[in-house]
Amino acid sequence: MAKTAPVYARIDTNLKENAEGILAQLGISPSEAIKMLYSQIVLVRGMPFQSKLPEINHFSAQGITQAEFDAELQKGVDSIQNGRTHSVEDVDRMLAEEFGI
């Protein structure tokens, strides 16, 4: 039998519980998942996924000037005043189509 060594990590409780729930559905123990991650790190000689900063999300106020933000808000006000609105169902459908949520 191969020698084994413990790995200790402190992570957010909710993250741990959510991840372990998914692993259980897959039939994978947390130890097996960690072994799989470590095996992939060795195989690809690095992290087995991209680790980079997210693209700027223009749906947030980050990355835009105050003038751009004000202009976007004004577009929304103008749409409401001109009766160009969408139902909750329409918005849900559009988000699902565009972003898969």
Contacts in CASP RR format, 6 or more apart in sequence:
PFRMAT RR
TARGET T0000
AUTHOR 0000-0000-0000
METHOD contacts of the structure
MODEL  1
MAKTAPVYARIDTNLKENAEGILAQLGISPSEAIKMLYSQIVLVRGMPFQ
SKLPEINHFSAQGITQAEFDAELQKGVDSIQNGRTHSVEDVDRMLAEEFG
I
7 34 0 8 1.000
19 30 0 8 1.000
19 33 0 8 1.000
20 30 0 8 1.000
23 29 0 8 1.000
23 30 0 8 1.000
23 32 0 8 1.000
23 33 0 8 1.000
28 36 0 8 1.000
37 48 0 8 1.000
40 48 0 8 1.000
41 47 0 8 1.000
41 48 0 8 1.000
56 62 0 8 1.000
56 63 0 8 1.000
58 64 0 8 1.000
61 69 0 8 1.000
64 72 0 8 1.000
79 85 0 8 1.000
86 94 0 8 1.000
95 101 0 8 1.000
END
